[in-house]
Amino acid sequence: MKANDPVSFADAVAVDAAIRAGIPGPKRPKGDGWFVHRDLVPLDQVDLSTAKDHGQLDLFLNECEGMCGV
């Protein structure tokens, strides 16, 4: 979404920022912080690159025939 639909990504970043304060209540006090991404950092600061972006080769080239281990 960040690369292909920047408007939608900006909306997602806005939602992520809006929920940051959390939901007040006895189990989760306000200020603990809520995040959209599992790394628990603001969405606009998340490293969204893939292993391929870092130079990792796909040695299988998606050539699985379903005969693994034969």
N, C-alpha and C positions, 0 to 999 in steps of 0.2 A: 504494500500500500504506500509505503514511503516513497518508493521509486516510481510507481505507476499511477498513483492517485494522490498527489500532494494535498489537495483540498480535503479529502477524507482523512488523511493522516493528521492534518492540522486539527480537524474536529476531534480525532481520537486523543491527541495531545491535550486539547482543551478539557475533555472529559476526565482524563487522567489527572490533570491539575485540579479540577473541581472536586474530585473525591479525596484528594490528599488529606484533608482535615479529618476524614473518617466519619463514622456515624456515632454520635454520642450514645452512650448506654453503659450499663453496669459491667458488661463483659469486655468492652473495647472502648476505653475512654478516648475522648476527643484528643487528637494530637499524635496518636500512635502512628498514623499514616497508613493509607491504603494506596496500592499501586495496581496498575493494569498488567504490568509485566512481572514475570516470576523472579527477575533479578532484584526486585524491590528498589528500583531507581525510576526516576521520571522517564516517561516514554521517549521524550526527545533526547535523552542521554544514553539510551540503550544501544549497545553494539549489535546491530541487526545483520552484520555480515555473516556469510557462511564459510565453511571450511574451503569451499571452492574459491571464494573470494581471496582467501589467504594463500592460495597456490596448491591446495591439496588436490591431487589427481584422482580421477574416478577410474581406477584400474579395471573395473569390471565393465565399464562402458555400457551399462544396462543390458548386458548380453546373457542374462540368466535364462536358461532353457528349462528350469525346473528339475534338473537332474543333479543337483548338488550332492556331493558325497558318493557319486556312482563311479 
